[in-house]
């Protein structure tokens, strides 16, 4: 369970990790491979999920499935909440 929660947090903080961690790493990687600008967010997500995976392993909590699901829910969490609110508002107006 703690691995799942760590992954939710990691997915949620992915946009905040882009500037301090992913961009410098992407600049170093560009010497060896070509990266598109949109791939910087992916690098931030990978770093966040690696941290969540290590936390899950150290805490001996959470399988790979739950870590991946938690990361996805954390990453898309704000959009999922907004969509759910929109659906509930549409239901109330009927």
C-alpha positions in Angstrom: 0.0 0.0 0.0 2.8 2.4 0.8 4.4 1.7 -2.6 1.0 2.7 -4.3 0.8 5.9 -2.2 4.5 6.8 -3.0 3.7 6.3 -6.7 0.6 8.5 -6.5 2.7 11.2 -5.0 5.5 10.7 -7.6 3.0 10.9 -10.5 1.4 14.0 -9.0 4.8 15.9 -8.6 6.0 15.0 -12.1 5.4 18.5 -13.5 7.4 20.0 -10.7 10.4 17.7 -11.3 10.6 18.7 -15.0 12.7 21.9 -14.5 15.1 20.9 -11.8 15.8 17.3 -12.7 14.6 16.3 -16.2 15.8 19.3 -18.2 19.5 19.1 -17.0 19.4 15.3 -17.6 17.9 15.8 -21.1 20.6 18.3 -22.0 23.3 15.8 -21.0 21.6 13.1 -23.0 21.3 15.2 -26.1 25.0 14.6 -26.7 24.2 11.0 -27.4 20.5 10.8 -28.6 18.0 13.2 -30.1 15.2 14.3 -27.8 12.1 16.2 -28.6 10.9 18.9 -26.3 7.8 17.0 -25.3 10.0 14.1 -24.0 11.3 16.1 -21.1 8.0 15.5 -19.2 8.5 11.8 -19.9 12.0 11.8 -18.4 10.6 13.5 -15.3 7.9 10.8 -15.0 10.5 8.1 -15.4 12.6 9.6 -12.6 9.6 10.0 -10.3 8.5 6.4 -10.9 12.1 5.2 -10.3 12.0 7.0 -6.9 8.6 5.5 -6.2 9.8 2.0 -7.1 12.8 2.3 -4.9 10.6 3.6 -2.0 8.2 0.6 -2.6 11.1 -1.8 -2.6 12.7 -0.3 0.6 9.3 -0.4 2.4 8.7 -3.9 1.1 5.2 -2.6 0.1 3.4 -2.6 -3.3 3.7 -4.8 -6.3 4.7 -3.5 -9.7 1.1 -3.3 -10.8 0.1 -1.0 -7.9 3.1 1.2 -8.4 2.3 1.7 -12.1 -1.4 2.3 -11.4 -0.6 4.7 -8.6 1.8 6.6 -10.9 -0.8 6.9 -13.6 -3.5 8.0 -11.2 -1.1 10.6 -9.7 -0.1 11.9 -13.1 -3.6 12.2 -14.4 -5.2 12.9 -11.0 -6.1 16.6 -11.5 -7.6 15.9 -14.9 -9.5 12.9 -13.5 -10.9 14.9 -10.6 -11.9 17.7 -13.0 -13.7 15.2 -15.3 -15.5 13.6 -12.4 -16.7 17.0 -11.2 -17.9 18.0 -14.6 -19.8 14.7 -14.9 -21.4 15.3 -11.5 -22.3 18.9 -12.4 -23.9 17.7 -15.6 -25.9 15.1 -13.7 -27.2 17.8 -11.2 -28.4 20.0 -14.1 -30.6 17.3 -15.5 
